[in-house]
């Protein structure tokens, strides 16, 4: 069906070009999926937006499109009927062989089904970017699930993706961390006289102090150090604590199945002089001014609601004097560095509390006059989550002291459940992670529902004496024309939509669309399995249905891999009875 859709898209493009005439005004040809199966297999909606420009009614233009399409060889080959509906929709009913062709296409392409060839585009996705001041919390988990899935989505479209982790290793928060560990080394605990304020109070601070006293060596992905054991060695404590927590973060991310290609340190921006150089460029651009002893940037020239302070009137006390600058200034320097590294497209995954920095970072980059396109970088902003367990909201982790950690969620449920749940909703929506639901082995649990569809298919293929992870040996010769049941049609149409779904999801930075697709595909399979036997007495029909199941399993695996979720070959059966797969 992929071939059929490509040929039909080219045919539609040719007809649109002939009708519109002006090449610049010709819309890109495309199809939509009708909301109801009874309306057809594909829909064309081009008549409505084009009608006014061409001075026709939508139905008149729809009729002209139908007349032009009917003369196209691809339409004659693949389309059974063209129908105009409503204000100007065109519904296409495909010939059975067009739908059936997707089974062989999936089996032939395997793990590459849905992937586009290399485009040469270089994209950076920056995500997680947690400061090394404590364990990763559930918000970092949502960030990691979204960022990693988005990076994988972009790779399906042929992009070369760099995963980057940015963190501050030398600011005021790190100084607070060091002094908290130092207080533990001196025998103090939260609440004691002399305990510093502010401070980090979780049990992990005591763990860091114990390992520092024992003069242990810690190694993270981007740094390592050996403790001196000296409670007066504040700089050594700082270096050890950062390496210790970076190591802990690395372990959590490894348990979550997330990797990074590059780590970028905020301290490096100051140490290299990039922050000061960026400020000088902004001053030279004429877009700054002094007021009340502070240095301001005219961000209102670029759509911000008010101008922003770049350098405070009272210098900060952070290492290198960086505290003098407001938070968005090093962000501007950092994103200039990204652009100069050759990443014309950058996507940042951040919590919705960073919404206010978007306009000022973009304004700063435009004010530089460095040729950076407007709207750079892109953002995916997500809302924080609520965790429920045993019907109660969980707010505190003993280890972290004040929040639920990512490790807590993984330990309570599983990596697969956490990844699927955290990416299974649109990023900018509120979300409640229900631990009890994530543990259920029934249809209420979305990740179980999807994984069980794959496991059920593997079970049927194994009953037929086939390797469930390989295409059936006879699939190439299977008579796919035998696949005529309505549930088979629906399943094949869904398989055919997978490549376009990936393209749409990548373009809209919407990895949740993959989770939605998986749930829909699993539902269609479960409905098919309930309606039709697979291992029937008719060898030709059984072979065709086994090929369809193998193709469905392949697409389930491919889509789950985009989300970083496994596709188990066996699972516990749900409590409700399922039809036995025996030869009729």
C-alpha positions, -999 to 999 in steps of 0.1 A, spaced: 0 0 0 30 23 5 36 21 -33 -1 27 -39 -1 58 -17 30 72 -32 16 68 -68 -17 82 -57 0 112 -40 19 119 -72 -13 117 -93 -31 141 -69 -1 165 -71 -3 165 -109 -41 172 -109 -37 200 -84 -9 216 -105 -31 215 -136 -60 231 -118 -42 258 -99 -17 268 -126 5 290 -104 32 267 -92 38 287 -61 2 284 -50 -1 246 -55 -5 229 -21 14 198 -12 -7 167 -21 -17 146 8 -44 123 22 -62 120 55 -77 90 72 -115 92 74 -129 92 109 -153 64 100 -143 33 80 -176 35 61 -164 67 45 -136 50 27 -99 44 30 -84 78 22 -98 113 21 -88 144 1 -96 178 17 -78 201 -8 -111 214 -23 -121 235 7 -90 257 12 -85 261 -26 -121 269 -36 -121 307 -28 -87 313 -45 -100 295 -77 -134 312 -75 -154 280 -73 -175 263 -47 -158 235 -28 -180 209 -44 -174 223 -79 -136 221 -73 -140 186 -58 -158 174 -89 -129 189 -110 -104 170 -89 -124 138 -93 -126 142 -130 -88 148 -132 -80 119 -109 -101 94 -128 -78 100 -159 -47 92 -139 -32 57 -144 -24 53 -107 -60 60 -98 -72 35 -123 -49 9 -109 -54 13 -72 -88 30 -66 -121 13 -66 -143 44 -62 -141 81 -58 -169 98 -39 -177 135 -31 -191 140 4 -203 169 25 -190 204 16 -163 190 -7 -145 160 8 -133 134 -16 -133 98 -2 -112 71 -19 -121 34 -17 -90 14 -26 -90 -19 -44 -83 -48 -20 -49 -55 -35 -38 -19 -26 -46 -26 11 -32 -61 11 2 -50 -4 12 -35 29 17 -69 45 45 -78 21 60 -43 23 63 -45 61 77 -80 60 102 -71 33 115 -40 51 114 -53 87 129 -29 111 133 -3 84 96 -1 77 86 35 82 121 49 80 131 76 56 165 78 39 192 100 54 183 137 48 216 152 58 198 174 83 217 178 116 195 183 147 204 188 183 179 177 210 188 191 244 170 174 272 171 164 309 198 190 316 195 185 354 219 203 376 239 178 398 223 188 431 202 157 438 186 126 423 165 129 391 129 136 400 98 125 381 98 157 361 133 148 348 118 114 339 91 130 317 118 152 302 140 121 295 111 101 280 100 130 257 135 140 246 147 105 239 116 95 220 117 128 200 153 122 191 144 87 179 114 101 159 137 126 141 161 98 133 132 78 116 129 108 93 166 106 82 180 133 105 214 130 122 205 137 158 229 148 186 215 142 222 230 169 245 229 173 283 236 208 297 242 215 333 255 241 357 285 227 377 297 259 394 268 282 404 251 291 437 232 258 438 265 238 436 279 260 464 248 251 485 254 214 477 290 216 488 282 233 521 254 208 528 279 179 524 305 197 544 279 201 572 273 164 572 310 157 573 311 179 605 285 158 621 255 181 616 220 170 604 190 190 591 175 209 620 207 210 640 222 243 652 247 254 626 230 235 597 234 259 567 205 277 551 198 271 523 208 234 522 199 201 506 184 178 533 179 145 516 196 113 528 217 113 497 238 142 512 248 119 541 257 92 515 280 117 496 296 127 529 302 91 539 319 83 506 339 115 507 352 107 542 361 72 530 382 88 502 363 70 474 367 76 437 336 83 416 334 83 378 306 98 358 302 99 320 319 133 318 341 136 349 356 117 378 374 125 411 389 110 442 379 124 476 405 139 499 385 130 530 392 165 545 361 183 558 378 217 553 385 210 516 354 228 503 365 229 467 373 191 468 339 185 484 323 205 456 341 185 429 334 152 445 297 159 451 291 170 415 309 138 402 290 117 427 256 130 416 264 130 380 273 93 384 240 87 402 222 105 373 240 84 348 229 52 366 193 64 366 194 73 329 210 40 320 182 22 339 158 43 319 174 34 286 185 69 278 220 79 265 237 112 256 262 120 229 276 151 245 276 169 279 280 207 280 290 225 312 278 260 320 311 267 338 327 262 304 308 292 290 325 314 316 358 297 316 361 301 278 350 337 279 320 331 258 295 348 281 316 380 282 321 378 245 284 374 239 276 404 262 301 425 242 285 416 209 251 425 223 264 459 235 280 465 201 247 457 184 231 488 199 203 467 215 213 473 251 211 502 275 221 512 311 194 520 336 197 522 374 232 507 372 220 476 354 225 465 318 193 459 299 185 442 265 157 456 243 139 423 241 106 443 233 121 449 198 116 412 193 82 406 207 89 403 244 64 420 268 92 440 285 129 446 283 151 423 303 180 428 327 212 412 315 236 423 342 224 433 377 234 465 394 249 444 422 274 418 411 269 382 422 292 362 442 293 331 421 326 316 408 340 339 380 314 365 389 288 348 368 261 357 394 262 392 380 243 380 349 207 369 348 200 334 338 191 340 302 225 356 293 245 323 295 216 307 277 221 331 248 258 323 248 251 286 249 227 288 220 250 309 199 275 281 205 250 255 193 244 275 161 281 279 155 286 242 159 265 237 128 231 229 143 207 250 124 179 232 141 178 228 179 150 215 201 150 221 238 128 199 261 121 219 292 95 222 320 67 247 314 82 268 342 109 278 316 82 294 294 93 329 303 129 323 290 118 314 255 111 350 242 142 365 259 166 338 246 153 342 211 154 380 214 190 378 225 200 356 196 183 379 171 200 410 187 234 394 181 230 398 143 247 365 138 223 352 110 204 330 134 168 324 121 139 338 140 122 312 162 156 295 170 156 273 190 125 252 190 110 242 224 89 213 237 75 225 271 60 199 294 40 201 325 50 184 357 32 152 369 14 140 400 22 106 413 -6 84 429 0 52 448 -26 33 467 -51 60 459 -30 87 476 -7 114 461 30 107 468 50 138 473 82 127 491 110 103 486 130 95 517 162 95 497 156 128 479 140 144 509 113 165 491 102 148 459 95 115 441 125 103 421 126 87 387 143 57 404 112 54 427 89 51 397 111 25 379 114 5 411 77 6 418 67 -4 383 91 -10 354 111 10 329 87 1 301 57 13 321 74 46 331 86 54 296 52 46 280 32 65 306 54 96 306 53 100 268 17 88 264 2 122 269 7 155 251 36 173 267 17 204 277 -11 186 295 -13 178 332 -6 142 339 -12 118 368 11 88 370 -10 61 387 14 35 400 -14 10 407 -26 13 371 9 8 358 11 -26 376 -22 -39 363 -20 -69 339 -52 -61 320 -66 -39 293 -68 -8 316 -30 -6 315 -21 9 281 15 -4 280 3 -39 290 -24 -37 264 1 -29 236 28 -53 247 2 -81 252 -9 -76 215 27 -84 205 30 -113 229 -3 -128 217 9 -126 181 42 -143 190 22 -171 207 1 -178 176 32 -178 154 49 -202 177 19 -225 177 22 -225 139 58 -237 143 73 -203 132 99 -181 147 78 -152 161 106 -127 154 112 -136 118 90 -133 87 71 -165 80 91 -185 54 61 -188 31 50 -151 35 64 -142 1 42 -167 -16 11 -161 7 -21 -154 -12 -28 -120 4 -60 -117 -17 -75 -140 10 -74 -112 35 -109 -97 29 -125 -96 64 -135 -61 76 -112 -65 106 -83 -74 83 -90 -43 61 -89 -21 92 -57 -36 104 -39 -33 71 -50 3 67 -35 10 101 -2 -7 92 -1 15 61 -5 46 81 26 40 102 52 58 80 30 89 76 22 89 113 60 90 120 64 119 96 35 139 112 47 132 147 83 142 140 71 174 122 49 183 152 74 173 178 47 150 192 61 116 204 28 110 222 13 104 187 34 72 186 18 60 218 -17 68 205 -9 49 173 2 19 193 -29 18 213 -51 20 182 -31 -7 164 -33 -30 195 -71 -24 197 -75 -33 160 -54 -64 164 -73 -75 196 -106 -70 177 -94 -90 147 -82 -118 170 -116 -120 187 -134 -120 153 -113 -144 132 -93 -176 137 -58 -176 123 -48 -213 124 -77 -225 102 -79 -257 82 -75 -238 49 -37 -237 44 -38 -207 20 -60 -186 44 -39 -196 74 -7 -186 56 -22 -152 46 -33 -145 82 0 -156 97 17 -131 73 -7 -104 85 1 -112 121 38 -112 115 35 -78 98 15 -64 127 41 -77 152 68 -60 132 51 -26 133 44 -30 170 81 -36 176 92 -7 154 68 18 171 77 6 206 114 10 198 108 46 190 95 51 226 123 30 241 98 3 252 104 -34 248 82 -58 228 81 -91 249 74 -123 231 55 -138 261 34 -123 289 9 -134 315 -25 -137 300 -51 -112 310 -79 -124 333 -106 -123 306 -109 -154 284 -95 -153 248 -103 -176 219 -81 -207 217 -59 -208 186 -64 -243 173 -69 -256 138 -106 -257 129 
